[in-house]
Amino acid sequence: MAFLKNILSAHSDAELVEQYKSGGDVNVLGELYARYMELVYGVCLKYFKETEEAKDAVINIFEELVPKLKKYEVSNFKSWLYQLAKNHCLMKIRSRKSQPAMVDVDIMHLEENNHLDNIAEKEEQLNGMENCIEQLPAEQKQAIQLFYLKEKCYKEIADMTEMEVNKVRSFIQNGRRNLKICMEKQAGITNERKAEKI
Amino acid sequence: MKEKQKKYNAIDFARYHSGTMRPDEMYALEQAALEDSFLADALDGYVY
């Protein structure tokens, strides 16, 4: 009942990382990896566009983890693994194209860039957001409004607007990026004003 | 603090792409993917 053990394990990623680093038990690493294996597989599929190579990559990435996790300081296992998986696939594709393989420039200082992703807090700052939405290009504005205000999924938005789903998605992604920039600017202005008062 | 994100798995990704997922579920997954590029890339991959 190995799967039950996984489900019942209350250990956080960080605890398992610590446990693995100190004891070197590959089963511990396996438990940790299992949490993300389906994501890793999906990422590999995205790169290779076919299942066999992606499956191999999932195994190879685990093997790569065994020594690397011992060696590197990892504060956020999930984002570190994500980078490792992407690099693994990229290297593989490069070597396949028989391009000169890049020297293994320490590709591992790639932790922590997902604070960029996390605009959730920003999304709470609804003040100013509407103003920023108004400033978006029309198609981004429409997609953003349908997604965030009407809570429509991409497919529904695509049907409503007669756009392709991929278009919808890119309008939402770009709209988010622009919103973030606009709101940061606004926050900057507010801070300046506060500073002036002091 | 936000509640811990639902853990999505291969079945969810397959359902998403096959169009058998409910719109509100799709919406939730899309929102999660916008916050998590690991999840977003994985979801993209399951189209193959």
gemmi code that builds the backbone of each chain (N, CA, C; Angstrom):
import gemmi

chains = {
    "A": [
        ("MET", (0.839, -1.200, 0.000), (0.000, 0.000, 0.000), (0.870, 1.244, 0.000)),
        ("ALA", (1.816, 1.237, -0.913), (2.765, 2.351, -0.953), (2.041, 3.662, -1.201)),
        ("PHE", (0.989, 3.608, -1.983), (0.309, 4.859, -2.322), (-0.356, 5.481, -1.103)),
        ("LEU", (-0.843, 4.623, -0.207), (-1.455, 5.144, 1.022), (-0.419, 5.857, 1.875)),
        ("LYS", (0.750, 5.272, 1.864), (1.814, 5.877, 2.642), (2.071, 7.300, 2.125)),
        ("ASN", (2.049, 7.419, 0.793), (2.278, 8.733, 0.211), (1.209, 9.728, 0.600)),
        ("ILE", (-0.034, 9.257, 0.524), (-1.129, 10.149, 0.823), (-1.073, 10.576, 2.293)),
        ("LEU", (-0.739, 9.607, 3.125), (-0.792, 9.879, 4.556), (0.423, 10.659, 5.060)),
        ("SER", (1.468, 10.662, 4.253), (2.652, 11.352, 4.714), (2.365, 12.829, 4.903)),
        ("ALA", (2.574, 13.286, 6.104), (2.253, 14.682, 6.383), (3.485, 15.562, 6.247)),
        ("HIS", (4.583, 14.955, 5.816), (5.808, 15.739, 5.734), (5.737, 16.772, 4.629)),
        ("SER", (6.232, 17.929, 4.918), (6.309, 18.961, 3.881), (7.471, 18.622, 2.955)),
        ("ASP", (7.483, 19.269, 1.788), (8.605, 19.084, 0.862), (9.930, 19.373, 1.567)),
        ("ALA", (9.950, 20.478, 2.288), (11.201, 20.893, 2.930), (11.698, 19.839, 3.917)),
        ("GLU", (10.741, 19.231, 4.623), (11.136, 18.182, 5.579), (11.728, 16.982, 4.855)),
        ("LEU", (11.100, 16.617, 3.749), (11.615, 15.477, 2.995), (12.989, 15.789, 2.385)),
        ("VAL", (13.146, 17.014, 1.927), (14.450, 17.409, 1.386), (15.518, 17.259, 2.469)),
        ("GLU", (15.208, 17.761, 3.650), (16.144, 17.669, 4.770), (16.467, 16.223, 5.101)),
        ("GLN", (15.397, 15.447, 5.164), (15.526, 14.030, 5.500), (16.412, 13.327, 4.475)),
        ("TYR", (16.201, 13.645, 3.216), (16.999, 13.017, 2.165), (18.452, 13.465, 2.240)),
        ("LYS", (18.653, 14.731, 2.459), (20.010, 15.262, 2.512), (20.797, 14.654, 3.673)),
        ("SER", (20.110, 14.453, 4.778), (20.856, 13.942, 5.935), (21.009, 12.428, 5.891)),
        ("GLY", (19.964, 11.728, 5.402), (20.052, 10.270, 5.428), (20.398, 9.627, 4.096)),
        ("GLY", (20.130, 10.341, 3.007), (20.435, 9.803, 1.689), (19.530, 8.665, 1.244)),
        ("ASP", (18.372, 8.537, 1.888), (17.461, 7.452, 1.546), (16.707, 7.778, 0.256)),
        ("VAL", (16.964, 6.972, -0.773), (16.351, 7.236, -2.077), (14.825, 7.097, -2.030)),
        ("ASN", (14.321, 6.276, -1.092), (12.865, 6.157, -0.949), (12.230, 7.472, -0.544)),
        ("VAL", (12.942, 8.205, 0.264), (12.442, 9.517, 0.683), (12.367, 10.438, -0.532)),
        ("LEU", (13.413, 10.392, -1.325), (13.426, 11.199, -2.548), (12.296, 10.753, -3.475)),
        ("GLY", (12.085, 9.454, -3.518), (11.008, 8.918, -4.348), (9.648, 9.444, -3.921)),
        ("GLU", (9.453, 9.501, -2.623), (8.182, 10.008, -2.110), (7.986, 11.473, -2.497)),
        ("LEU", (9.067, 12.202, -2.389), (9.023, 13.619, -2.746), (8.774, 13.785, -4.245)),
        ("TYR", (9.479, 13.012, -5.031), (9.368, 13.122, -6.491), (7.970, 12.729, -6.963)),
        ("ALA", (7.409, 11.731, -6.295), (6.074, 11.257, -6.688), (5.042, 12.384, -6.644)),
        ("ARG", (5.261, 13.328, -5.751), (4.311, 14.438, -5.642), (4.255, 15.260, -6.926)),
        ("TYR", (5.353, 15.268, -7.640), (5.434, 16.153, -8.808), (5.637, 15.410, -10.115)),
        ("MET", (5.632, 14.093, -10.047), (5.995, 13.307, -11.217), (5.064, 13.591, -12.403)),
        ("GLU", (3.791, 13.737, -12.118), (2.860, 13.971, -13.223), (3.053, 15.354, -13.838)),
        ("LEU", (3.479, 16.288, -13.015), (3.799, 17.611, -13.554), (5.069, 17.536, -14.393)),
        ("VAL", (6.065, 16.836, -13.865), (7.321, 16.688, -14.610), (7.045, 16.024, -15.963)),
        ("TYR", (6.225, 14.999, -15.925), (5.875, 14.301, -17.164), (5.215, 15.263, -18.161)),
        ("GLY", (4.312, 16.069, -17.681), (3.636, 17.045, -18.543), (4.624, 18.035, -19.159)),
        ("VAL", (5.552, 18.519, -18.340), (6.555, 19.455, -18.841), (7.401, 18.780, -19.929)),
        ("CYS", (7.797, 17.546, -19.673), (8.612, 16.816, -20.654), (7.824, 16.581, -21.944)),
        ("LEU", (6.559, 16.269, -21.788), (5.700, 16.091, -22.967), (5.648, 17.373, -23.785)),
        ("LYS", (5.601, 18.468, -23.087), (5.530, 19.747, -23.796), (6.785, 19.949, -24.655)),
        ("TYR", (7.922, 19.524, -24.112), (9.165, 19.672, -24.866), (9.285, 18.636, -25.982)),
        ("PHE", (9.014, 17.377, -25.661), (9.307, 16.306, -26.628), (8.135, 16.013, -27.563)),
        ("LYS", (6.953, 16.386, -27.146), (5.753, 16.177, -27.948), (5.455, 14.707, -28.234)),
        ("GLU", (6.038, 13.835, -27.457), (5.656, 12.426, -27.584), (5.972, 11.700, -26.275)),
        ("THR", (5.254, 10.589, -26.060), (5.230, 10.014, -24.717), (6.492, 9.224, -24.335)),
        ("GLU", (7.080, 8.505, -25.283), (8.200, 7.635, -24.900), (9.373, 8.433, -24.351)),
        ("GLU", (9.745, 9.450, -25.090), (10.860, 10.272, -24.640), (10.540, 10.971, -23.323)),
        ("ALA", (9.279, 11.366, -23.194), (8.880, 12.049, -21.968), (8.983, 11.101, -20.771)),
        ("LYS", (8.576, 9.858, -20.976), (8.674, 8.876, -19.885), (10.132, 8.641, -19.497)),
        ("ASP", (10.984, 8.485, -20.512), (12.416, 8.317, -20.230), (12.930, 9.496, -19.429)),
        ("ALA", (12.509, 10.677, -19.844), (13.001, 11.879, -19.184), (12.586, 11.897, -17.710)),
        ("VAL", (11.371, 11.442, -17.427), (10.903, 11.431, -16.035), (11.846, 10.567, -15.180)),
        ("ILE", (12.266, 9.445, -15.745), (13.183, 8.566, -15.018), (14.570, 9.200, -14.915)),
        ("ASN", (15.031, 9.750, -16.036), (16.370, 10.354, -16.026), (16.457, 11.552, -15.082)),
        ("ILE", (15.371, 12.294, -15.018), (15.381, 13.455, -14.121), (15.480, 12.992, -12.671)),
        ("PHE", (14.793, 11.910, -12.366), (14.913, 11.378, -11.007), (16.361, 10.994, -10.722)),
        ("GLU", (16.989, 10.338, -11.691), (18.385, 9.926, -11.491), (19.306, 11.129, -11.330)),
        ("GLU", (18.957, 12.187, -12.026), (19.744, 13.404, -11.907), (19.559, 14.044, -10.527)),
        ("LEU", (18.356, 13.869, -10.002), (18.047, 14.430, -8.688), (18.882, 13.790, -7.582)),
        ("VAL", (19.099, 12.491, -7.719), (19.737, 11.743, -6.633), (21.022, 12.427, -6.165)),
        ("PRO", (21.974, 12.713, -7.072), (23.158, 13.422, -6.567), (22.937, 14.930, -6.375)),
        ("LYS", (22.124, 15.523, -7.244), (22.047, 16.993, -7.235), (21.362, 17.549, -5.999)),
        ("LEU", (20.359, 16.844, -5.541), (19.657, 17.377, -4.377), (20.544, 17.341, -3.132)),
        ("LYS", (21.477, 16.381, -3.130), (22.405, 16.339, -1.995), (23.344, 17.530, -2.033)),
        ("LYS", (23.664, 17.919, -3.249), (24.732, 18.882, -3.453), (24.269, 20.333, -3.290)),
        ("TYR", (23.056, 20.619, -3.719), (22.634, 22.016, -3.764), (21.716, 22.394, -2.614)),
        ("GLU", (21.837, 23.640, -2.219), (20.894, 24.206, -1.258), (19.580, 24.442, -1.985)),
        ("VAL", (18.544, 23.823, -1.525), (17.268, 23.992, -2.208), (16.243, 24.495, -1.213)),
        ("SER", (15.784, 25.720, -1.413), (14.827, 26.236, -0.435), (13.388, 26.009, -0.888)),
        ("ASN", (13.205, 25.871, -2.204), (11.857, 25.585, -2.690), (11.958, 24.446, -3.683)),
        ("PHE", (11.697, 23.255, -3.202), (11.922, 22.064, -4.023), (11.126, 22.113, -5.317)),
        ("LYS", (9.883, 22.514, -5.213), (9.026, 22.467, -6.396), (9.568, 23.339, -7.529)),
        ("SER", (9.944, 24.569, -7.216), (10.409, 25.435, -8.307), (11.801, 25.019, -8.780)),
        ("TRP", (12.575, 24.476, -7.882), (13.894, 23.969, -8.268), (13.748, 22.785, -9.218)),
        ("LEU", (12.836, 21.889, -8.879), (12.585, 20.723, -9.724), (12.077, 21.144, -11.102)),
        ("TYR", (11.243, 22.143, -11.115), (10.695, 22.659, -12.376), (11.832, 23.123, -13.290)),
        ("GLN", (12.744, 23.887, -12.723), (13.889, 24.365, -13.518), (14.763, 23.212, -13.973)),
        ("LEU", (14.985, 22.288, -13.054), (15.815, 21.123, -13.379), (15.195, 20.339, -14.536)),
        ("ALA", (13.885, 20.152, -14.473), (13.188, 19.384, -15.505), (13.282, 20.105, -16.852)),
        ("LYS", (13.066, 21.404, -16.839), (13.138, 22.158, -18.092), (14.538, 22.083, -18.686)),
        ("ASN", (15.540, 22.266, -17.826), (16.918, 22.195, -18.312), (17.252, 20.833, -18.881)),
        ("HIS", (16.784, 19.829, -18.186), (17.043, 18.468, -18.638), (16.504, 18.277, -20.061)),
        ("CYS", (15.281, 18.686, -20.264), (14.646, 18.502, -21.580), (15.351, 19.335, -22.644)),
        ("LEU", (15.690, 20.557, -22.298), (16.372, 21.423, -23.258), (17.708, 20.840, -23.694)),
        ("MET", (18.459, 20.360, -22.697), (19.767, 19.750, -22.988), (19.601, 18.574, -23.922)),
        ("LYS", (18.587, 17.791, -23.607), (18.327, 16.589, -24.401), (18.023, 16.976, -25.851)),
        ("ILE", (17.202, 17.962, -26.012), (16.821, 18.377, -27.364), (18.023, 18.962, -28.103)),
        ("ARG", (18.804, 19.729, -27.379), (20.008, 20.293, -28.004), (20.956, 19.209, -28.444)),
        ("SER", (21.167, 18.208, -27.596), (22.134, 17.168, -27.934), (21.618, 16.344, -29.104)),
        ("ARG", (20.292, 16.206, -29.162), (19.700, 15.449, -30.246), (19.936, 16.143, -31.578)),
        ("LYS", (19.850, 17.440, -31.533), (20.074, 18.188, -32.763), (21.565, 18.273, -33.079)),
        ("SER", (22.336, 17.508, -32.329), (23.790, 17.447, -32.465), (24.435, 18.822, -32.560)),
        ("GLN", (23.822, 19.746, -31.869), (24.512, 21.016, -31.701), (25.569, 20.780, -30.650)),
        ("PRO", (26.638, 21.557, -30.688), (27.630, 21.368, -29.635), (26.954, 21.522, -28.270)),
        ("ALA", (27.039, 20.489, -27.474), (26.396, 20.547, -26.174), (26.998, 21.687, -25.372)),
        ("MET", (26.144, 22.433, -24.749), (26.642, 23.537, -23.945), (27.419, 22.989, -22.760)),
        ("VAL", (28.458, 23.662, -22.435), (29.195, 23.250, -21.252), (28.239, 23.399, -20.066)),
        ("ASP", (28.327, 22.454, -19.175), (27.373, 22.469, -18.079), (27.649, 23.647, -17.141)),
        ("VAL", (27.366, 24.819, -17.638), (27.519, 26.001, -16.791), (26.538, 25.808, -15.669)),
        ("ASP", (26.997, 25.922, -14.511), (26.146, 25.579, -13.382), (24.715, 26.050, -13.575)),
        ("ILE", (23.927, 25.143, -14.089), (22.570, 25.540, -14.418), (21.681, 25.571, -13.185)),
        ("MET", (22.289, 25.346, -12.050), (21.448, 25.131, -10.873), (21.231, 26.332, -9.986)),
        ("HIS", (21.741, 27.496, -10.379), (21.368, 28.612, -9.481), (20.084, 29.241, -9.964)),
        ("LEU", (19.143, 28.396, -10.192), (17.961, 28.936, -10.852), (16.769, 28.929, -9.958)),
        ("GLU", (17.007, 28.838, -8.698), (15.873, 28.820, -7.799), (15.131, 30.131, -7.792)),
        ("GLU", (13.947, 30.058, -7.263), (13.218, 31.272, -6.913), (13.109, 32.245, -8.038)),
        ("ASN", (12.285, 31.982, -8.950), (11.869, 33.122, -9.734), (10.365, 33.119, -9.815)),
        ("ASN", (9.769, 32.379, -8.916), (8.326, 32.332, -9.084), (7.584, 33.387, -8.279)),
        ("HIS", (8.342, 34.245, -7.596), (7.599, 35.369, -7.013), (7.039, 36.251, -8.122)),
        ("LEU", (7.662, 36.137, -9.292), (7.112, 36.853, -10.444), (5.719, 36.364, -10.802)),
        ("ASP", (5.539, 35.062, -10.597), (4.254, 34.472, -10.957), (3.158, 34.899, -10.004)),
        ("ASN", (3.596, 35.162, -8.792), (2.588, 35.281, -7.772), (2.008, 36.675, -7.691)),
        ("ILE", (1.069, 36.934, -8.557), (0.457, 38.242, -8.471), (-0.860, 38.157, -7.706)),
        ("ALA", (-1.012, 37.053, -6.978), (-2.245, 36.871, -6.214), (-2.460, 38.008, -5.224)),
        ("GLU", (-1.389, 38.368, -4.508), (-1.547, 39.464, -3.536), (-1.963, 40.724, -4.277)),
        ("LYS", (-1.321, 40.891, -5.430), (-1.604, 42.082, -6.224), (-3.073, 42.112, -6.631)),
        ("GLU", (-3.564, 40.933, -6.904), (-4.940, 40.881, -7.365), (-5.913, 41.308, -6.274)),
        ("GLU", (-5.429, 41.275, -5.046), (-6.293, 41.708, -3.955), (-6.397, 43.224, -3.894)),
        ("GLN", (-5.407, 43.853, -4.449), (-5.439, 45.314, -4.414), (-6.371, 45.805, -5.514)),
        ("LEU", (-7.630, 45.642, -5.241), (-8.588, 45.964, -6.296), (-8.633, 47.446, -6.606)),
        ("ASN", (-8.246, 48.247, -5.600), (-8.178, 49.683, -5.869), (-7.165, 49.909, -6.967)),
        ("GLY", (-7.525, 50.643, -7.897), (-6.552, 50.931, -8.935), (-6.572, 49.906, -10.037)),
        ("MET", (-7.105, 48.737, -9.731), (-7.089, 47.693, -10.736), (-8.047, 48.032, -11.876)),
        ("GLU", (-9.209, 48.515, -11.495), (-10.185, 48.844, -12.537), (-9.648, 49.900, -13.485)),
        ("ASN", (-9.019, 50.845, -12.882), (-8.379, 51.900, -13.663), (-7.390, 51.310, -14.667)),
        ("CYS", (-6.616, 50.346, -14.200), (-5.620, 49.719, -15.061), (-6.286, 48.869, -16.141)),
        ("ILE", (-7.360, 48.194, -15.779), (-8.063, 47.379, -16.772), (-8.541, 48.269, -17.920)),
        ("GLU", (-9.030, 49.464, -17.547), (-9.514, 50.391, -18.571), (-8.431, 50.748, -19.585)),
        ("GLN", (-7.195, 50.748, -19.115), (-6.100, 51.171, -19.987), (-5.585, 50.065, -20.910)),
        ("LEU", (-6.059, 48.857, -20.700), (-5.558, 47.743, -21.522), (-6.052, 47.864, -22.962)),
        ("PRO", (-5.272, 47.305, -23.899), (-5.780, 47.203, -25.264), (-7.105, 46.439, -25.270)),
        ("ALA", (-7.982, 46.790, -26.197), (-9.366, 46.303, -26.170), (-9.487, 44.782, -26.007)),
        ("GLU", (-8.698, 44.028, -26.759), (-8.879, 42.575, -26.710), (-8.424, 41.994, -25.367)),
        ("GLN", (-7.345, 42.547, -24.835), (-6.880, 42.109, -23.513), (-7.920, 42.470, -22.454)),
        ("LYS", (-8.431, 43.663, -22.579), (-9.417, 44.136, -21.612), (-10.639, 43.215, -21.600)),
        ("GLN", (-11.124, 42.905, -22.774), (-12.298, 42.044, -22.884), (-12.020, 40.662, -22.273)),
        ("ALA", (-10.868, 40.089, -22.628), (-10.546, 38.747, -22.125), (-10.372, 38.757, -20.609)),
        ("ILE", (-9.680, 39.765, -20.110), (-9.449, 39.882, -18.669), (-10.771, 40.046, -17.920)),
        ("GLN", (-11.637, 40.862, -18.461), (-12.921, 41.076, -17.783), (-13.749, 39.797, -17.743)),
        ("LEU", (-13.772, 39.098, -18.871), (-14.567, 37.859, -18.892), (-13.971, 36.824, -17.951)),
        ("PHE", (-12.652, 36.788, -17.880), (-11.994, 35.779, -17.039), (-12.127, 36.131, -15.561)),
        ("TYR", (-11.731, 37.328, -15.200), (-11.696, 37.658, -13.768), (-13.026, 38.129, -13.211)),
        ("LEU", (-13.781, 38.839, -13.996), (-15.028, 39.369, -13.441), (-16.199, 38.412, -13.683)),
        ("LYS", (-16.223, 37.803, -14.844), (-17.325, 36.879, -15.131), (-16.962, 35.428, -14.857)),
        ("GLU", (-15.692, 35.192, -14.533), (-15.212, 33.842, -14.218), (-15.520, 32.830, -15.314)),
        ("LYS", (-15.275, 33.240, -16.533), (-15.438, 32.323, -17.663), (-14.108, 31.647, -17.972)),
        ("CYS", (-14.159, 30.354, -18.320), (-12.918, 29.674, -18.701), (-12.557, 30.046, -20.141)),
        ("TYR", (-11.338, 29.684, -20.545), (-10.836, 30.102, -21.866), (-11.775, 29.664, -22.990)),
        ("LYS", (-12.247, 28.442, -22.848), (-13.108, 27.877, -23.893), (-14.382, 28.714, -24.044)),
        ("GLU", (-14.969, 29.056, -22.903), (-16.196, 29.867, -22.955), (-15.920, 31.238, -23.563)),
        ("ILE", (-14.788, 31.808, -23.176), (-14.442, 33.125, -23.714), (-14.217, 33.021, -25.221)),
        ("ALA", (-13.558, 31.939, -25.611), (-13.301, 31.731, -27.035), (-14.621, 31.636, -27.801)),
        ("ASP", (-15.561, 30.903, -27.246), (-16.865, 30.765, -27.909), (-17.599, 32.102, -27.991)),
        ("MET", (-17.513, 32.850, -26.888), (-18.244, 34.119, -26.850), (-17.658, 35.148, -27.807)),
        ("THR", (-16.341, 35.114, -27.942), (-15.685, 36.175, -28.709), (-15.281, 35.709, -30.100)),
        ("GLU", (-15.515, 34.431, -30.376), (-15.112, 33.847, -31.656), (-13.621, 34.000, -31.904)),
        ("MET", (-12.869, 33.818, -30.835), (-11.414, 33.780, -30.974), (-10.961, 32.352, -30.685)),
        ("GLU", (-9.702, 32.053, -31.075), (-9.171, 30.739, -30.715), (-8.790, 30.735, -29.246)),
        ("VAL", (-8.847, 29.527, -28.645), (-8.525, 29.401, -27.224), (-7.115, 29.926, -26.943)),
        ("ASN", (-6.185, 29.604, -27.812), (-4.805, 30.059, -27.582), (-4.684, 31.575, -27.597)),
        ("LYS", (-5.450, 32.183, -28.456), (-5.482, 33.652, -28.510), (-6.006, 34.194, -27.185)),
        ("VAL", (-7.104, 33.602, -26.738), (-7.707, 34.034, -25.479), (-6.675, 33.955, -24.370)),
        ("ARG", (-6.006, 32.809, -24.331), (-5.039, 32.617, -23.267), (-3.936, 33.660, -23.338)),
        ("SER", (-3.455, 33.939, -24.543), (-2.357, 34.883, -24.597), (-2.843, 36.309, -24.276)),
        ("PHE", (-4.075, 36.629, -24.627), (-4.601, 37.945, -24.210), (-4.666, 38.038, -22.689)),
        ("ILE", (-5.073, 36.951, -22.058), (-5.177, 36.978, -20.592), (-3.786, 37.059, -19.962)),
        ("GLN", (-2.860, 36.268, -20.497), (-1.499, 36.310, -19.949), (-0.877, 37.690, -20.130)),
        ("ASN", (-1.000, 38.230, -21.326), (-0.426, 39.558, -21.565), (-1.169, 40.634, -20.788)),
        ("GLY", (-2.480, 40.472, -20.703), (-3.268, 41.421, -19.931), (-2.844, 41.438, -18.476)),
        ("ARG", (-2.631, 40.262, -17.920), (-2.160, 40.164, -16.531), (-0.832, 40.880, -16.345)),
        ("ARG", (0.073, 40.619, -17.294), (1.392, 41.233, -17.214), (1.254, 42.761, -17.227)),
        ("ASN", (0.438, 43.251, -18.163), (0.258, 44.698, -18.249), (-0.417, 45.268, -17.009)),
        ("LEU", (-1.362, 44.508, -16.488), (-2.036, 44.952, -15.264), (-1.047, 45.081, -14.124)),
        ("LYS", (-0.186, 44.097, -14.045), (0.787, 44.083, -12.964), (1.684, 45.310, -13.062)),
        ("ILE", (2.155, 45.572, -14.271), (3.029, 46.725, -14.478), (2.299, 48.011, -14.107)),
        ("CYS", (1.080, 48.120, -14.588), (0.280, 49.319, -14.327), (0.061, 49.499, -12.821)),
        ("MET", (-0.247, 48.392, -12.136), (-0.534, 48.513, -10.703), (0.710, 48.804, -9.898)),
        ("GLU", (1.824, 48.283, -10.351), (3.077, 48.586, -9.651), (3.423, 50.060, -9.808)),
        ("LYS", (3.177, 50.564, -10.999), (3.402, 51.975, -11.237), (2.546, 52.814, -10.291)),
        ("GLN", (1.277, 52.437, -10.216), (0.365, 53.167, -9.335), (0.831, 53.117, -7.890)),
        ("ALA", (1.254, 51.917, -7.478), (1.726, 51.771, -6.095), (2.934, 52.672, -5.882)),
        ("GLY", (3.788, 52.748, -6.871), (4.980, 53.599, -6.794), (4.600, 55.052, -6.603)),
        ("ILE", (3.596, 55.475, -7.385), (3.153, 56.871, -7.285), (2.587, 57.151, -5.894)),
        ("THR", (1.783, 56.206, -5.397), (1.199, 56.387, -4.063), (2.299, 56.517, -3.005)),
        ("ASN", (3.323, 55.664, -3.125), (4.411, 55.721, -2.147), (5.150, 57.049, -2.207)),
        ("GLU", (5.349, 57.531, -3.436), (6.031, 58.821, -3.582), (5.241, 59.924, -2.883)),
        ("ARG", (3.932, 59.876, -3.097), (3.081, 60.903, -2.466), (3.204, 60.839, -0.947)),
        ("LYS", (3.196, 59.614, -0.441), (3.317, 59.453, 1.011), (4.627, 60.051, 1.484)),
        ("ALA", (5.680, 59.769, 0.730), (7.006, 60.245, 1.107), (7.043, 61.772, 1.107)),
        ("GLU", (6.349, 62.373, 0.130), (6.343, 63.826, 0.055), (5.710, 64.443, 1.301)),
        ("LYS", (4.665, 63.786, 1.790), (3.963, 64.319, 2.964), (4.863, 64.318, 4.189)),
        ("ILE", (5.734, 63.341, 4.277), (6.633, 63.255, 5.415), (7.714, 64.293, 5.215)),
    ],
    "B": [
        ("MET", (-3.912, 33.986, 4.454), (-3.314, 32.991, 3.534), (-4.384, 32.319, 2.684)),
        ("LYS", (-3.997, 32.091, 1.447), (-4.881, 31.380, 0.546), (-4.905, 29.907, 0.944)),
        ("GLU", (-6.033, 29.284, 0.710), (-6.109, 27.854, 0.998), (-5.165, 27.110, 0.075)),
        ("LYS", (-4.647, 26.008, 0.553), (-3.673, 25.281, -0.259), (-4.332, 24.848, -1.568)),
        ("GLN", (-3.585, 25.066, -2.630), (-4.109, 24.783, -3.968), (-4.472, 23.316, -4.116)),
        ("LYS", (-5.565, 23.077, -4.838), (-5.932, 21.701, -5.151), (-4.786, 21.072, -5.933)),
        ("LYS", (-4.510, 19.819, -5.609), (-3.456, 19.116, -6.347), (-4.051, 18.566, -7.632)),
        ("TYR", (-3.561, 19.030, -8.741), (-4.047, 18.522, -10.016), (-3.200, 17.349, -10.465)),
        ("ASN", (-3.835, 16.430, -11.153), (-3.084, 15.277, -11.631), (-3.343, 15.009, -13.107)),
        ("ALA", (-2.712, 13.938, -13.582), (-2.767, 13.620, -15.015), (-4.208, 13.448, -15.504)),
        ("ILE", (-5.055, 12.917, -14.639), (-6.454, 12.705, -15.055), (-7.135, 14.054, -15.301)),
        ("ASP", (-6.876, 14.995, -14.408), (-7.450, 16.332, -14.606), (-6.973, 16.933, -15.929)),
        ("PHE", (-5.675, 16.781, -16.189), (-5.110, 17.387, -17.402), (-5.736, 16.756, -18.645)),
        ("ALA", (-5.896, 15.447, -18.599), (-6.488, 14.747, -19.742), (-7.943, 15.196, -19.928)),
        ("ARG", (-8.652, 15.317, -18.817), (-10.049, 15.763, -18.910), (-10.133, 17.173, -19.456)),
        ("TYR", (-9.200, 17.990, -19.033), (-9.196, 19.370, -19.523), (-9.101, 19.387, -21.051)),
        ("HIS", (-8.165, 18.620, -21.577), (-7.937, 18.660, -23.023), (-9.004, 17.914, -23.817)),
        ("SER", (-9.631, 16.939, -23.185), (-10.629, 16.178, -23.934), (-11.985, 16.892, -23.923)),
        ("GLY", (-12.047, 17.972, -23.183), (-13.299, 18.726, -23.163), (-14.367, 18.104, -22.282)),
        ("THR", (-13.962, 17.186, -21.411), (-14.960, 16.565, -20.541), (-15.013, 17.229, -19.168)),
        ("MET", (-14.235, 18.278, -19.016), (-14.228, 18.967, -17.727), (-15.306, 20.054, -17.735)),
        ("ARG", (-15.922, 20.248, -16.596), (-16.923, 21.316, -16.501), (-16.249, 22.685, -16.618)),
        ("PRO", (-16.959, 23.658, -17.174), (-16.361, 24.993, -17.320), (-15.821, 25.572, -16.005)),
        ("ASP", (-16.543, 25.360, -14.909), (-16.046, 25.942, -13.649), (-14.767, 25.252, -13.186)),
        ("GLU", (-14.656, 23.943, -13.485), (-13.410, 23.249, -13.154), (-12.273, 23.737, -14.044)),
        ("MET", (-12.585, 23.931, -15.317), (-11.570, 24.434, -16.248), (-11.083, 25.790, -15.786)),
        ("TYR", (-12.047, 26.596, -15.377), (-11.705, 27.935, -14.916), (-10.752, 27.878, -13.719)),
        ("ALA", (-11.073, 27.008, -12.776), (-10.229, 26.888, -11.577), (-8.818, 26.430, -11.944)),
        ("LEU", (-8.748, 25.472, -12.860), (-7.435, 24.976, -13.288), (-6.659, 26.068, -14.026)),
        ("GLU", (-7.334, 26.813, -14.861), (-6.669, 27.895, -15.591), (-6.147, 28.962, -14.632)),
        ("GLN", (-6.955, 29.261, -13.634), (-6.508, 30.246, -12.645), (-5.273, 29.756, -11.906)),
        ("ALA", (-5.309, 28.487, -11.524), (-4.164, 27.913, -10.818), (-2.933, 27.936, -11.718)),
        ("ALA", (-3.134, 27.638, -13.003), (-2.004, 27.599, -13.930), (-1.395, 28.980, -14.155)),
        ("LEU", (-2.215, 30.008, -14.056), (-1.682, 31.355, -14.212), (-0.763, 31.728, -13.042)),
        ("GLU", (-1.000, 31.096, -11.914), (-0.175, 31.368, -10.727), (1.034, 30.454, -10.631)),
        ("ASP", (1.081, 29.436, -11.463), (2.081, 28.386, -11.263), (2.540, 27.903, -12.638)),
        ("SER", (3.703, 28.366, -13.070), (4.112, 28.041, -14.440), (4.496, 26.570, -14.604)),
        ("PHE", (4.872, 25.920, -13.519), (5.129, 24.473, -13.550), (3.833, 23.761, -13.975)),
        ("LEU", (2.773, 24.108, -13.271), (1.458, 23.547, -13.583), (1.032, 23.912, -15.011)),
        ("ALA", (1.280, 25.147, -15.410), (0.866, 25.598, -16.745), (1.578, 24.808, -17.839)),
        ("ASP", (2.890, 24.617, -17.682), (3.644, 23.858, -18.687), (3.185, 22.407, -18.726)),
        ("ALA", (2.959, 21.849, -17.550), (2.529, 20.455, -17.493), (1.182, 20.300, -18.188)),
        ("LEU", (0.282, 21.209, -17.888), (-1.036, 21.165, -18.521), (-0.903, 21.243, -20.041)),
        ("ASP", (-0.049, 22.109, -20.519), (0.187, 22.208, -21.961), (0.662, 20.873, -22.533)),
        ("GLY", (1.529, 20.224, -21.776), (2.129, 18.987, -22.280), (1.116, 17.888, -22.509)),
        ("TYR", (0.098, 17.836, -21.658), (-0.843, 16.726, -21.734), (-1.741, 16.790, -22.965)),
        ("VAL", (-1.537, 17.783, -23.789), (-2.268, 17.840, -25.047), (-1.729, 16.744, -25.991)),
        ("TYR", (-0.493, 16.310, -25.760), (0.109, 15.293, -26.646), (-0.249, 13.894, -26.201)),
    ],
}
model = gemmi.Model(1)
for chain_id, residues in chains.items():
    chain = gemmi.Chain(chain_id)
    for i, (resn, *xyz) in enumerate(residues, 1):
        res = gemmi.Residue()
        res.name, res.seqid = resn, gemmi.SeqId(i, " ")
        for name, pos in zip(("N", "CA", "C"), xyz):
            atom = gemmi.Atom()
            atom.name, atom.element = name, gemmi.Element(name[0])
            atom.pos, atom.b_iso = gemmi.Position(*pos), 0.0
            res.add_atom(atom)
        chain.add_residue(res)
    model.add_chain(chain)
structure = gemmi.Structure()
structure.add_model(model)
structure.setup_entities()
